[in-house]
């Protein structure tokens, strides 16, 4: 028995060493890519080709009247890119377009579309775009739970909306525009996911599962079309101070790990064309790097604990708001 074990010891040890070496090498490479993406534009500005020269003058951003989408559109406009803004609220689209035109002197176009309608919304966007060449497509539109919930607490319509918006929209929007990019021999697609994709996430079960889809879909799409001069990037931000995370006051304050949308987008746009897989923000990259060291079941346990804590925040804030309303009525 001892002799037999001795025969297998060396090959097993060698295999383990190779696996460990490849993991460390991949981690170091990801870290170096992140450092280059963040530091190069700051210290070697002439090294980087402008996005408009590399991809073209027009970008389309979904979910572009708030949060990451609006901030990302502004960052592209700051670099001289004309932007097509897509959202379901026409008034907010008009306000955002006016703000961008007045501040950055670029052209804008607005398209009203509700991606919970699935293919109908994508057809609306495609028809409205017409012959306008979309050189950069940013699939940012997404839907989150109102607060961390158990599956049976989530309304059926809410579940279908989350799936339609988070999965169907990104899939069909890529399908609608990628052939044009391939024919032109250049273009960029940015699919915005979430750090929730890193593990199954209790109390945000459906949402996290849709983001895991985005990660897998984007990687496979890159294999299919990356050889045609198309950049296909996957962004997976951690927590950002936006309305989407308003279920906890702790996520509504900027700090080292929780930037606002403007700060996040400033870094995320810097990574376009340099890193295919990124958190989009340097402190989020640190979080992702160390998160991946943990087994998936530990990540899931930690995620569940965090969501239970955020759920408690939500109900405490709701109770406080209700009490204040009652007191106000009594005073009046």
C-alpha positions as CSV (number, residue, x, y, z in Angstrom):
1,X,0.0,0.0,0.0
2,X,2.8,2.4,0.9
3,X,4.6,1.6,-2.3
4,X,1.5,2.2,-4.4
5,X,0.9,5.6,-2.6
6,X,4.6,6.5,-3.3
7,X,4.1,5.9,-7.0
8,X,1.3,8.4,-7.2
9,X,2.8,11.0,-4.8
10,X,5.0,12.7,-7.3
11,X,2.5,13.1,-10.2
12,X,-0.2,14.3,-7.7
13,X,2.2,16.8,-6.2
14,X,3.2,18.0,-9.7
15,X,-0.4,18.4,-10.7
16,X,-1.2,20.4,-7.6
17,X,1.9,22.6,-8.1
18,X,0.8,23.3,-11.7
19,X,-2.7,24.2,-10.7
20,X,-1.5,26.5,-7.9
21,X,1.1,28.1,-10.3
22,X,-1.6,28.8,-13.0
23,X,-3.9,30.3,-10.4
24,X,-1.2,32.6,-9.1
25,X,-0.1,33.5,-12.7
26,X,-3.7,34.3,-13.6
27,X,-4.2,36.5,-10.5
28,X,-0.9,38.4,-11.1
29,X,-1.9,39.0,-14.8
30,X,-5.3,40.3,-13.8
31,X,-3.7,42.6,-11.3
32,X,-1.1,43.9,-13.9
33,X,-3.9,44.5,-16.4
34,X,-5.8,46.5,-13.8
35,X,-2.8,48.6,-12.9
36,X,-2.1,49.4,-16.5
37,X,-5.7,50.3,-17.2
38,X,-5.8,52.7,-14.3
39,X,-2.3,54.2,-14.4
40,X,-1.6,54.4,-18.1
41,X,-4.1,57.2,-18.9
42,X,-2.8,59.2,-16.0
43,X,1.0,58.9,-16.7
44,X,1.2,58.1,-20.4
45,X,-1.8,60.0,-21.9
46,X,-0.4,59.9,-25.5
47,X,-0.1,56.1,-25.4
48,X,-3.8,55.6,-25.4
49,X,-5.8,55.8,-28.7
50,X,-8.9,57.9,-28.3
51,X,-12.1,55.8,-28.1
52,X,-13.7,57.7,-31.0
53,X,-10.7,57.0,-33.2
54,X,-10.5,53.3,-32.2
55,X,-14.2,52.5,-32.4
56,X,-16.1,55.3,-34.0
57,X,-18.1,58.4,-33.0
58,X,-21.4,56.9,-31.7
59,X,-22.3,55.0,-28.5
60,X,-25.6,53.6,-27.3
61,X,-26.2,53.2,-23.6
62,X,-29.2,51.5,-22.0
63,X,-30.5,52.5,-18.6
64,X,-28.9,55.9,-19.2
65,X,-30.9,58.3,-17.1
66,X,-29.5,57.3,-13.7
67,X,-26.7,55.6,-11.9
68,X,-23.9,53.9,-13.8
69,X,-25.6,54.3,-17.2
70,X,-25.9,58.1,-17.0
71,X,-22.4,58.5,-15.6
72,X,-20.9,56.2,-18.3
73,X,-22.7,58.2,-21.0
74,X,-21.3,61.4,-19.6
75,X,-17.8,59.9,-19.5
76,X,-18.0,58.9,-23.2
77,X,-19.4,62.3,-24.1
78,X,-16.5,63.9,-22.2
79,X,-14.2,62.0,-24.7
80,X,-16.1,63.4,-27.7
81,X,-18.4,60.4,-28.3
82,X,-21.9,61.2,-29.5
83,X,-24.5,59.2,-27.4
84,X,-27.8,57.5,-27.9
85,X,-29.6,57.4,-24.6
86,X,-32.1,54.6,-24.0
87,X,-34.5,54.5,-21.0
88,X,-38.2,54.1,-20.4
89,X,-38.8,57.7,-19.0
90,X,-38.9,60.2,-21.8
91,X,-38.8,63.3,-19.6
92,X,-35.6,62.1,-17.8
93,X,-34.1,61.2,-21.2
94,X,-34.7,64.7,-22.5
95,X,-33.1,66.2,-19.3
96,X,-30.1,63.9,-19.5
97,X,-29.6,64.6,-23.2
98,X,-29.8,68.4,-22.7
99,X,-27.4,68.2,-19.8
100,X,-24.8,66.2,-21.9
101,X,-25.2,68.4,-25.0
102,X,-24.7,71.7,-23.0
103,X,-21.8,70.4,-21.0
104,X,-19.8,68.3,-23.6
105,X,-20.9,69.7,-27.0
106,X,-21.7,66.3,-28.5
107,X,-24.7,65.0,-30.4
108,X,-27.4,63.0,-28.6
109,X,-30.4,60.9,-29.5
110,X,-33.0,59.6,-27.2
111,X,-35.0,56.4,-27.5
112,X,-37.9,55.5,-25.1
113,X,-37.9,51.7,-24.5
114,X,-39.1,49.5,-21.6
115,X,-36.9,46.3,-21.6
116,X,-39.3,44.4,-19.4
117,X,-41.2,44.0,-22.7
118,X,-38.4,41.9,-24.1
119,X,-38.0,41.7,-27.9
120,X,-40.5,44.5,-28.5
121,X,-38.3,46.9,-26.7
122,X,-35.2,45.8,-28.7
123,X,-37.1,46.1,-31.9
124,X,-38.1,49.7,-30.9
125,X,-34.4,50.6,-30.3
126,X,-33.2,49.0,-33.5
127,X,-35.9,50.8,-35.6
128,X,-35.2,54.1,-33.9
129,X,-31.4,53.8,-34.5
130,X,-32.0,53.3,-38.2
131,X,-28.8,53.7,-40.2
132,X,-26.9,55.4,-37.4
133,X,-23.7,53.4,-36.8
134,X,-23.5,52.2,-33.2
135,X,-19.8,51.8,-32.5
136,X,-20.0,51.3,-28.8
137,X,-22.9,49.4,-27.1
138,X,-23.2,49.6,-23.4
139,X,-25.7,47.1,-22.0
140,X,-26.2,48.7,-18.6
141,X,-30.0,48.4,-18.0
142,X,-30.8,46.2,-15.1
143,X,-33.3,45.4,-12.4
144,X,-32.7,44.6,-8.8
145,X,-34.9,43.5,-5.9
146,X,-36.4,46.4,-4.0
147,X,-34.6,44.9,-0.9
148,X,-33.2,41.4,-0.1
149,X,-36.1,38.9,-0.2
150,X,-36.9,35.2,0.0
151,X,-38.0,33.8,-3.4
152,X,-41.7,33.5,-2.4
153,X,-41.8,37.1,-1.4
154,X,-40.9,38.3,-4.9
155,X,-43.9,38.8,-7.1
156,X,-44.1,36.7,-10.2
157,X,-44.2,39.8,-12.5
158,X,-41.1,41.1,-10.7
159,X,-39.3,37.8,-11.4
160,X,-40.2,38.0,-15.1
161,X,-39.1,41.6,-15.3
162,X,-35.8,40.9,-13.7
163,X,-35.2,38.0,-16.2
164,X,-36.4,40.0,-19.2
165,X,-34.3,43.1,-18.3
166,X,-31.1,41.4,-17.0
167,X,-30.9,38.5,-19.5
168,X,-33.1,39.0,-22.5
169,X,-32.1,42.7,-23.0
170,X,-28.4,42.1,-23.0
171,X,-28.7,39.0,-25.3
172,X,-31.0,40.6,-27.9
173,X,-29.2,44.0,-27.9
174,X,-25.9,42.2,-28.6
175,X,-27.6,40.2,-31.4
176,X,-29.2,43.3,-32.9
177,X,-25.9,45.3,-33.3
178,X,-23.0,42.9,-33.4
179,X,-23.2,42.0,-37.1
180,X,-23.0,45.7,-38.1
181,X,-19.8,45.9,-35.9
182,X,-18.4,42.8,-37.5
183,X,-19.1,44.2,-41.0
184,X,-17.3,47.4,-40.1
185,X,-14.4,45.5,-38.6
186,X,-14.5,47.4,-35.3
187,X,-16.7,48.1,-32.3
188,X,-17.1,47.6,-28.6
189,X,-19.7,46.0,-26.4
190,X,-19.8,46.5,-22.7
191,X,-22.0,44.2,-20.7
192,X,-22.5,45.5,-17.1
193,X,-23.0,42.7,-14.7
194,X,-22.5,42.6,-10.9
195,X,-20.2,41.2,-8.2
196,X,-23.2,39.1,-7.2
197,X,-22.3,36.8,-10.1
198,X,-19.3,35.4,-8.1
199,X,-21.5,33.0,-6.1
200,X,-25.1,31.9,-5.5
201,X,-26.6,34.7,-3.5
202,X,-29.5,33.9,-1.1
203,X,-32.1,36.6,-0.7
204,X,-31.2,37.9,-4.2
205,X,-31.4,34.5,-5.8
206,X,-32.9,35.5,-9.2
207,X,-30.9,38.7,-9.5
208,X,-27.6,37.0,-8.9
209,X,-28.4,34.1,-11.2
210,X,-29.1,36.6,-14.0
211,X,-25.8,38.2,-13.5
212,X,-24.0,34.8,-13.6
213,X,-25.7,34.4,-17.0
214,X,-24.3,37.8,-18.2
215,X,-20.7,36.7,-17.3
216,X,-21.0,33.4,-19.1
217,X,-22.8,34.9,-22.1
218,X,-20.2,37.7,-22.5
219,X,-17.2,35.3,-22.4
220,X,-18.7,33.0,-25.0
221,X,-19.7,36.0,-27.2
222,X,-16.1,37.2,-27.1
223,X,-14.9,33.9,-28.4
224,X,-17.3,34.0,-31.2
225,X,-16.8,37.6,-32.4
226,X,-13.6,38.9,-30.7
227,X,-11.6,38.0,-33.8
228,X,-13.5,40.5,-35.9
229,X,-12.0,43.6,-34.3
230,X,-14.8,43.8,-31.7
231,X,-13.9,44.5,-28.1
232,X,-16.4,42.6,-25.8
233,X,-16.0,43.6,-22.2
234,X,-17.6,42.3,-19.1
235,X,-17.9,44.7,-16.1
236,X,-18.8,43.3,-12.6
237,X,-19.0,46.2,-10.1
238,X,-19.4,45.6,-6.4
239,X,-21.6,48.0,-4.4
240,X,-22.0,51.5,-5.8
241,X,-23.9,54.4,-4.2
242,X,-26.9,54.4,-6.5
243,X,-30.7,54.2,-6.2
244,X,-30.5,50.5,-7.0
245,X,-28.9,50.0,-3.6
246,X,-31.1,52.3,-1.6
247,X,-32.4,49.5,0.6
248,X,-29.5,50.2,3.0
249,X,-28.3,53.6,4.2
250,X,-24.8,52.1,4.5
251,X,-24.7,51.8,0.7
252,X,-25.8,55.4,0.2
253,X,-22.6,56.9,1.6
254,X,-19.4,57.1,-0.5
255,X,-16.4,55.4,1.1
256,X,-13.3,53.5,0.1
257,X,-15.2,50.5,-1.3
258,X,-18.5,52.2,-2.3
259,X,-17.9,54.9,-4.9
260,X,-20.7,56.9,-6.5
261,X,-21.6,56.3,-10.1
262,X,-19.5,59.2,-11.4
263,X,-16.4,58.0,-9.7
264,X,-17.0,54.4,-10.8
265,X,-17.7,55.3,-14.5
266,X,-14.5,57.5,-14.7
267,X,-12.4,54.4,-14.0
268,X,-14.6,51.9,-15.9
269,X,-14.3,53.8,-19.1
270,X,-10.5,53.9,-18.7
271,X,-10.5,50.1,-18.9
272,X,-12.4,49.9,-22.2
273,X,-10.2,48.3,-24.9
274,X,-7.6,47.3,-22.3
275,X,-9.3,44.7,-20.0
276,X,-11.9,42.2,-21.2
277,X,-12.9,41.2,-17.7
278,X,-13.0,43.8,-14.9
279,X,-14.8,45.0,-11.9
280,X,-14.4,48.5,-13.4
281,X,-13.1,50.2,-10.3
282,X,-9.8,49.7,-8.5
283,X,-11.1,49.0,-5.0
284,X,-13.7,46.7,-6.4
285,X,-10.8,44.9,-8.1
286,X,-9.2,44.4,-4.7
287,X,-12.5,43.0,-3.3
288,X,-12.9,40.7,-6.3
289,X,-9.3,39.5,-6.1
290,X,-9.6,38.4,-2.5
291,X,-13.2,37.1,-2.8
292,X,-12.1,34.6,-5.4
293,X,-9.7,33.0,-3.0
294,X,-12.6,31.7,-0.9
295,X,-14.6,28.6,-1.8
296,X,-18.0,29.3,-3.3
297,X,-19.9,27.9,-0.3
298,X,-18.1,30.4,2.0
299,X,-18.8,33.3,-0.4
300,X,-22.5,32.3,-0.5
301,X,-22.6,32.1,3.3
302,X,-21.0,35.6,3.6
303,X,-23.4,37.0,0.9
304,X,-26.4,35.6,2.7
305,X,-25.3,37.1,6.0
306,X,-24.8,40.5,4.3
307,X,-28.2,40.4,2.7
308,X,-29.9,39.5,6.0
309,X,-28.2,42.6,7.4
310,X,-29.3,44.8,4.5
311,X,-32.8,43.4,4.9
312,X,-32.8,44.4,8.5
313,X,-31.7,47.9,7.5
314,X,-34.5,48.2,5.1
315,X,-37.2,47.2,7.6
316,X,-35.8,49.4,10.3
317,X,-35.7,52.4,8.0
318,X,-39.3,51.6,6.8
319,X,-40.5,51.4,10.4
320,X,-38.8,54.6,11.3
321,X,-40.4,56.4,8.3
322,X,-43.8,55.1,9.2
323,X,-43.4,56.2,12.8
324,X,-42.3,59.7,11.7
325,X,-45.3,59.9,9.4
326,X,-47.7,59.0,12.2
327,X,-46.1,61.6,14.5
328,X,-46.4,64.2,11.8
329,X,-50.1,63.4,11.3
330,X,-50.7,63.6,15.1
331,X,-49.0,67.0,15.3
332,X,-51.0,68.4,12.4
